[in-house]
C-alpha cells in the first residue's frame, strides 16, 4: 500500500505534466488524484488479470488512470475556479 502511495505521488506529477493548465485544487490535489489513479489502476489490473503487481504496465495504467481522474476533476470543477 505504501508503494502505491509513493507511485501515486510520481504519477500525479506526471499526469499534471500531460494535462497542462491551471489546477483548481493545486499541487496537493493533483498528487491526491494521482494516488487515486494509481490505486484504481492497481485494483483494475489485478481484478481483471491484466497485469501483476510490479509489472511496467501497472505504472502506465496508473498514469492513464490519473489522467482520466484529473480530466474528470477539471470538468467537474470547471466553473468553480479556486485562487
Secondary structure per residue as TSV (DSSP state, phi and psi in degrees):
chain	resnum	aa	ss	phi	psi
A	1	X	-	360.0	-39.9
A	2	X	H	-63.8	-37.6
A	3	X	H	-63.0	-40.6
A	4	X	H	-63.6	-39.8
A	5	X	H	-65.3	-41.4
A	6	X	H	-65.6	-45.5
A	7	X	H	-62.1	-40.3
A	8	X	H	-58.9	-36.4
A	9	X	H	-60.2	-49.5
A	10	X	H	-70.2	-36.9
A	11	X	H	-65.6	-39.8
A	12	X	H	-61.5	-42.2
A	13	X	H	-65.4	-39.5
A	14	X	H	-68.5	-41.1
A	15	X	H	-62.5	-38.6
A	16	X	H	-63.8	-35.0
A	17	X	H	-63.6	-40.9
A	18	X	H	-78.0	-23.7
A	19	X	S	-119.0	85.9
A	20	X	-	-74.1	171.6
A	21	X	S	120.0	169.2
A	22	X	-	-72.2	125.8
A	23	X	-	-85.6	120.7
A	24	X	T	-58.0	-31.7
A	25	X	T	-103.0	-4.2
A	26	X	H	84.1	-171.0
A	27	X	H	-64.0	-42.3
A	28	X	H	-62.8	-43.6
A	29	X	H	-64.3	-38.7
A	30	X	H	-60.7	-42.7
A	31	X	H	-66.3	-42.2
A	32	X	H	-62.9	-39.3
A	33	X	H	-66.4	-35.3
A	34	X	H	-64.3	-40.8
A	35	X	H	-64.2	-41.7
A	36	X	H	-61.5	-41.1
A	37	X	H	-64.9	-39.9
A	38	X	H	-66.1	-40.6
A	39	X	H	-68.2	-40.6
A	40	X	H	-62.3	-45.2
A	41	X	H	-64.9	-39.3
A	42	X	H	-63.2	-44.2
A	43	X	H	-65.6	-48.7
A	44	X	H	-64.8	-44.8
A	45	X	H	-62.8	-40.1
A	46	X	H	-73.9	-39.0
A	47	X	H	-67.6	-39.1
A	48	X	T	-94.4	-0.1
A	49	X	T	68.2	26.2
A	50	X	S	-72.7	-40.8
A	51	X	-	-153.3	167.5
A	52	X	-	-108.0	161.1
A	53	X	T	-58.3	131.9
A	54	X	T	96.1	-9.8
A	55	X	-	-71.4	145.5
A	56	X	H	-60.0	-28.4
A	57	X	H	-61.3	-27.8
A	58	X	H	-64.8	-39.1
A	59	X	H	-66.9	-43.6
A	60	X	H	-62.7	-43.4
A	61	X	H	-63.8	-37.0
A	62	X	H	-65.0	-40.7
A	63	X	H	-64.2	-45.8
A	64	X	H	-63.8	-42.2
A	65	X	H	-62.3	-40.5
A	66	X	H	-67.0	-38.0
A	67	X	H	-64.7	-40.7
A	68	X	H	-64.6	-46.4
A	69	X	H	-63.1	-39.6
A	70	X	H	-65.8	-40.9
A	71	X	H	-64.2	-43.0
A	72	X	H	-62.6	-41.5
A	73	X	H	-61.8	-42.2
A	74	X	H	-61.8	-44.2
A	75	X	H	-66.0	-39.5
A	76	X	H	-71.8	-32.8
A	77	X	T	-105.3	20.0
A	78	X	T	-58.4	-42.3
A	79	X	T	-88.0	-2.0
A	80	X	-	-114.8	66.1
A	81	X	-	-67.6	134.4
A	82	X	-	-107.5	131.8
A	83	X	-	-84.9	360.0
